Amino acid sequence: MYYRKPFAISFSSPGARPTLGCVAPPGWYHGLVKTEPKVPQSPASTAQPVPMLDLKRQYRVLHEELVDAVAQVLETQQFILGEPVAIFERAAEKQLGVAHAVGCSSGTDALWLALAATGVGPGMAVVTTPFSFFASVSCILRGGATALLADIDPTTFNLDPKAVETVLDGPRGAAVRAILPVHLYGQTADWTSFARLGQARGMKLIEDAAQAWGSEWQDVRAGALGDAAAFSFYPTKNLSAAGDAGMVTANSDEVAERARMLRQHGMRRRYYHDEIGWNTRMDGFQGAILQVKLKYIDGWNRARRTVAERYHALFAAAGLAEAGPYPVHGVVLPHEVAGSRHAWHQYVIRTPRRDQLREFLASRKIGSEIYYPVPLHLQEALKVLGYGEGSFPEAERAAREVLALPIFPELREDEQRTVVAAIAEFLE
Ligand SMILES: Cc1ncc(COP(=O)(O)O)c(C=O)c1O
């Protein structure tokens, strides 16, 4: 009944990249990530709860280092910006291969800062995706600009460059000054097309890289691709703080300088306000914690890749993998675009009876999540944008079919077998 063609595993070799400063602490098995996933004969059906995300597993390993880092902030009393944040910013720049990193208080503020620092504001329009977290659109409106939406590519779930072009050629296209693609689930948006479009049309390109620490497009890391980028360090992200935190990155000195000025009330000189900015500073505790975690993130991302490869192999072995982009009976597996590097923030399948499957998994105490159940143009708060049901059919369909499965570096193989066995049982 299912599409039984073996699913092609299209990953590049996980060991192929330099490790960019990842040092595994003693006993940290992710330093030993296998290069090839085992293809299992059949999924086991051991009944056990599987969490969507278990941050305590990471904390148990890093406990001492984190406590020391927090204690150091208490010793120095540098609670806002200061050395802990500056050290993190310099290390982040090095790891991402970008000229400037500017720490701030959330991914949402980072998006607002990135737009404002690149000169996007009132009287201008920005094109983005309807299939993302709310902040991808709200930041545009908060900055006083107009948000225009374009549909997504059903294979990657990312903003479709062709759909953007249609908007640019449409009646409201003349006001567009920037494109804001989101690297959804950790898969970089099609940057070859967006770079071409940006150059041809004189558009600023702002990356929503909130979910994409460590992802790459043709060997360039997310964060170093656009005119500016925004990261979130919300606790569930690949690189996570112990609270809210975010960061703007940019290669231009001018953009970075503006972002630094805007993050503290438009001050270049203490108590001399050149512009109306905002208070969106990163605090010292977050800087210190992120400094510690930055050393391990590449290893964690490699472990996420192993988890993703194992899911691919398990679903293929169970005969559930369908070619897509739309599911028929089984599941369409996530796809890594050739020439890119997925950060596997989420492992998102498509399946036709998504809500029933989610309920079934919940009854087995298996975590799952829907990112996102309502596309942005249909959100109550965004009705003002003037779109309606049917405006973006790909985003609307994705919202009905996507299901994110448990993925985090410490997820065990037996737990993944439990997840796939439960899905196989439901789809029988
Ligand atoms: C795609 C995307 N953009 C923006 C944000 C906002 O980040 P934060 O929650 O740190 O404000 C998030 C966070 O969930 C996100 O996933």
PDBQT file of the ligand as one rigid body, heavy atoms in Angstrom, charges set to zero:
ROOT
HETATM    1  C1  LIG A 501      11.561  31.523  12.863  1.00  0.00    +0.000 C 
HETATM    2  C2  LIG A 501      11.595  32.299  14.142  1.00  0.00    +0.000 A 
HETATM    3  N1  LIG A 501      11.712  33.640  14.087  1.00  0.00    +0.000 NA
HETATM    4  C3  LIG A 501      11.760  34.376  15.204  1.00  0.00    +0.000 A 
HETATM    5  C4  LIG A 501      11.685  33.807  16.441  1.00  0.00    +0.000 A 
HETATM    6  C5  LIG A 501      11.672  34.680  17.653  1.00  0.00    +0.000 C 
HETATM    7  O1  LIG A 501      12.687  34.375  18.573  1.00  0.00    +0.000 OA
HETATM    8  P1  LIG A 501      12.489  34.660  20.127  1.00  0.00    +0.000 P 
HETATM    9  O2  LIG A 501      11.534  33.658  20.667  1.00  0.00    +0.000 OA
HETATM   10  O3  LIG A 501      13.881  34.463  20.681  1.00  0.00    +0.000 OA
HETATM   11  O4  LIG A 501      12.038  36.035  20.283  1.00  0.00    +0.000 OA
HETATM   12  C6  LIG A 501      11.565  32.417  16.558  1.00  0.00    +0.000 A 
HETATM   13  C7  LIG A 501      11.472  31.781  17.876  1.00  0.00    +0.000 C 
HETATM   14  O5  LIG A 501      10.729  30.872  18.100  1.00  0.00    +0.000 OA
HETATM   15  C8  LIG A 501      11.515  31.644  15.367  1.00  0.00    +0.000 A 
HETATM   16  O6  LIG A 501      11.393  30.320  15.426  1.00  0.00    +0.000 OA
ENDROOT
TORSDOF 0
